[in-house]
């Protein structure tokens, strides 16, 4: 059974600081996803990482994937309040468009 | 880009009644639809996978007679919660492969409250 674990589960940051969210998964997969969820809303796609060594950046967020270590990171640079949300990583179960298994989510709060 | 329209966004129903949630793919054909449930402060849990024209595949522990899924066309999948109980109150989200770059498109979610 594929398991996906995120840490930390709760992250309180000051504006302007940097931090990293980690996502570990238990079985081989070449596709990892990062999503953002605002309270009461559905998921917003942030990144799709499709191969070992993939790195993607959008604004203050950068995601990377190490398939050998079964690890993805979401790095936050110079956090701003607007980044406050819950962040999920998810892993595809192997088939071309298989079901996603989600991590527990990281609740990020950015303080002034 | 690919859009999945989900309705209703909120519904309150009485215990024992049934509720239908619809997800429509607006500008693409969704041969597969995933249905997730999310309880407050928790992650998304897959309930079932529907494929157009065939029976849905349910995850372990999900009652298929309670959560009826129909995927009769390439643009519409529905989830019916039958004989709803307060413990079925949750946020239900559908998702379909968007067809581009292995991405998935999520519906806007349905907040179900059973009273």
Interface residues (C-beta under 8 A of the other chain):
Chain A: X31 X33 X35 X40 X41 X42 X43 X45 X48 X50 X88 X90 X92 X96 X97 X99 X100 X101 X102 X103 X104 X105
Chain B: X6 X32 X34 X42 X43 X44 X45 X46 X49 X93 X95 X97 X101 X102 X103 X104 X106 X107 X108 X109 X111
